[in-house]
Amino acid sequence: MASLSTISDIDLEKQVAALSRELAALRKAVAKRGGAYYEDGRDAASDYYSSLAERIGDTLPAIRRQGRVIEKTARDHPAKAAAVGLVVVGLIASLLFSRR
């Protein structure tokens, strides 16, 4: 009987060693695929960022000009600017409270 248990122990050890090697190979494969997915995601995000930067970069001078015009108008007519600000705050508050 002792020899039978020794044989099964050796078989189990071989199976465990084989499973360990398979697990290591699977880990490597998953790491390679994960790295590739990470690279793809990073490249896509970089492409989106550069596209967005180009679009914003083209319109940024016009946005700055409009901002200066609005600022000048607000400085020239502070009462009107305050009234418009209060109206905007009122609209936002009414939208928030109407949802409840």
C-alpha positions in Angstrom: 0.0 0.0 0.0 2.9 2.4 0.7 4.0 2.1 -2.9 0.5 3.0 -4.2 0.4 6.2 -2.1 3.9 7.1 -3.3 2.8 6.7 -6.9 -0.2 8.9 -6.5 1.8 11.5 -4.7 4.3 11.6 -7.6 1.4 11.9 -10.1 -0.2 14.7 -8.1 3.1 16.5 -7.9 3.5 16.2 -11.7 0.0 17.5 -12.3 0.5 20.4 -9.9 3.8 21.3 -11.7 2.1 21.1 -15.1 -0.8 23.3 -13.9 1.7 25.8 -12.5 3.4 26.0 -15.8 0.0 26.5 -17.6 -0.9 29.2 -15.1 2.3 31.0 -15.7 1.8 30.8 -19.5 -1.8 32.1 -19.1 -0.6 35.0 -16.9 2.0 36.0 -19.6 -0.7 35.9 -22.3 -3.1 38.0 -20.3 -0.3 40.5 -19.5 0.5 40.8 -23.2 -3.1 41.3 -24.2 -3.7 43.8 -21.3 -0.7 45.8 -22.4 -1.9 45.9 -25.9 -5.4 47.0 -24.8 -3.8 49.7 -22.7 -1.7 50.9 -25.6 -4.8 51.0 -27.9 -6.8 52.9 -25.3 -4.0 55.3 -24.7 -3.5 55.9 -28.4 -7.3 56.5 -28.9 -7.4 59.0 -26.0 -4.4 60.8 -27.4 -6.1 61.0 -30.8 -9.3 62.4 -29.2 -7.3 64.9 -27.2 -5.3 66.2 -30.2 -8.5 66.5 -32.2 -10.2 68.4 -29.4 -7.2 70.6 -29.0 -7.2 71.5 -32.7 -10.9 72.4 -32.6 -10.6 74.5 -29.5 -7.3 76.0 -30.7 -9.0 77.2 -33.9 -11.9 78.8 -32.0 -10.0 80.1 -29.0 -9.2 83.6 -30.5 -12.9 84.1 -31.3 -13.9 83.0 -27.8 -11.4 85.5 -26.3 -12.7 88.3 -28.4 -16.3 87.6 -27.3 -15.1 87.5 -23.7 -13.5 90.9 -24.0 -16.6 92.3 -25.6 -18.8 90.9 -22.8 -16.4 92.2 -20.2 -16.4 95.7 -21.7 -20.2 95.8 -21.9 -20.4 94.7 -18.2 -18.0 97.4 -17.2 -19.9 100.0 -19.2 -23.3 99.0 -17.9 -22.9 97.4 -14.4 -26.6 97.6 -13.5 -27.6 95.7 -16.6 -24.9 93.1 -16.0 -26.2 92.6 -12.5 -29.8 92.3 -13.7 -28.7 89.7 -16.3 -26.8 87.8 -13.7 -29.8 87.7 -11.3 -32.0 86.5 -14.2 -29.5 83.7 -14.9 -29.3 82.7 -11.3 -33.1 82.8 -11.1 -33.4 80.5 -14.1 -30.9 78.0 -12.7 -32.7 78.0 -9.3 -36.1 77.5 -10.9 -34.7 74.6 -13.0 -33.2 73.0 -9.9 -36.3 73.4 -7.8 -38.7 72.3 -10.5 -37.0 68.9 -10.7 -37.9 68.1 -7.1 
